[in-house]
């Protein structure tokens, strides 16, 4: 069987880790500033909601981080095989209580950033061994940032947009919050896509053009959703909570029906499914291996219908005088943006997304696809035969993402 190739840690990876840590600190700082401004101006309700988003997201991210660290420590002979001390600072059995303490006090995520930067610095500057451990850490960070973005930044972006619509005015701090949240979403999209690409063999790595296109269609699909929910909330504030409570359980159930398998425990898997339900409220996210075209079509039809109902409801209940300057523009631009995002998504999967193929007989290689078709063997990300240090969690995510259009080719005996 073809041995999976493991990407080497580079200076660019180190810079991404440093920039990611800085954007994380900037995001936290801007959130605290916004919360302070709400409190100072007497907006105690919005202060509570904003802090609630921050705490909920932080707890969810710390739980994922703790689950993953626990899984790694529980692997048979893990310390001897992968030198767990390099996976995370204080990540050995002797410092287990200290690591638990840091996660309880919501510092586990930041600890992972420090660990990634320290390990990356050792590999890049001192030329030490352990490139696979640095890459391992950056992969976990990319998925944690995705979770943090959709559990905190995207809801906060919706909230700030709602407040500006509701009050028909905005302070400087609100503009800063919107920009910070949008930056966080944009960084998540590019960083996560880049991490998935690292599981492709060297010859099949995509250019940065694919990441740009990937970013654009995600932005064009997520932005209208955020705007639509904010518009609906601006006219029927108390109903938006009910809307979330109706959709989220259904989305979690759909994730369960797709038999997700990211985590190594039942409790962790249900946490993941609950988080997927939050992500799906705003954006499509692959959670299962195989052809997902049908599931994607069902999702986008459902979300377009739901967003359409919310948009029509806003149009009916809106204040005509207050919204006169932008109402017609909004009612035209939001559907057009979503439609354009879908077209660019189709363009991405037609021109940039690798068309993977998998042998009909598992773990046996077949023939290359002729006629110049761009194809990549799936065997390089089979987690069962993963090399030392391979991040199996992100390998599973890569399988889910890159085998959407998988075609099976029969092997010759």
Secondary structure, DSSP 8 states (H G I E B T S, - for coil): ----------HHHHHHHHHHHHHHHHHHHHHHHHHHHHHHTT-HHHHHHHHHHHHHHHHHHHHHHHHHHHHHHHSTTHHHHH-GGGTSTT-SGGGHHHHHHHHHTT-HHHHHHHHHHHHHHHHHHS--S-HHHHHHHHHHHHHHHHHHIIIIIHHHHHHHHHHHHHHT---HHHHHHHHHHHHHHHHHHHHHHHHHHTTS-GGG---HHHHHHHHHHHHHHHHHHHHHHHHHHHH-HHHHHHHHHHHHHHHHHHHHHTT---SSSHHHHHHHHHHHHHHHHHS----SSS--HHHHHHHHHHHHHHHHHHHHHHHHHS-TTTTTTTHHHHHHHHHHHHHHHHHHHHHHHHHTS-EEEEESSTT-------TT--EEEGGGG-GGG--TT--HHHHHHHHHHHTTT-EEE----
